[in-house]
Structure formats: C-alpha cells, structure tokens
C-alpha cells in the first residue's frame, strides 16, 4: 500500500531529525498526536511518555525504505 503525501513528508522529516545513539528522535505531544498516526506502524517504533510526548525511531523496514526516498 503506498504512503500518502503527508506520511511521506513525515517520514522524510523523521529521517532528517537529530537522533540519539540508538536512532531515537525525541518528539513532543503535539507531534505524537498530529503526525505520528499518519506513518505505517511497520516503519516506526514509538515510545510514549506520561506527558504525551516520547520518542520515535525507524524500524529495519523503515531504515531500508529511507535509502530509496
């Protein structure tokens, strides 16, 4: 199933964002609720914290896809 334009934009943004040593990107509650739901779950790992924010990283499939977009 192809990704929507919004999902593709979010994926590219996530790929460009600063990451920690394990590949995690810190995200705010606003990003978690407005943006992350548009990405296919098989492409990202998500960890939420008690404030609604959290962190996101690409899965193995997501890392493979980033090389082609």
HELIX and SHEET records of a PDB file:
HELIX    1   1 UNK A    5  UNK A   16  1                                  12    
HELIX    2   2 UNK A   29  UNK A   34  1                                   6    
HELIX    3   3 UNK A   36  UNK A   38  5                                   3    
HELIX    4   4 UNK A   60  UNK A   66  1                                   7    
SHEET    1   A 3 UNK A  25  UNK A  27  0                                        
SHEET    2   A 3 UNK A  54  UNK A  58 -1                                        
SHEET    3   A 3 UNK A  44  UNK A  48 -1                                        
END                                                                             
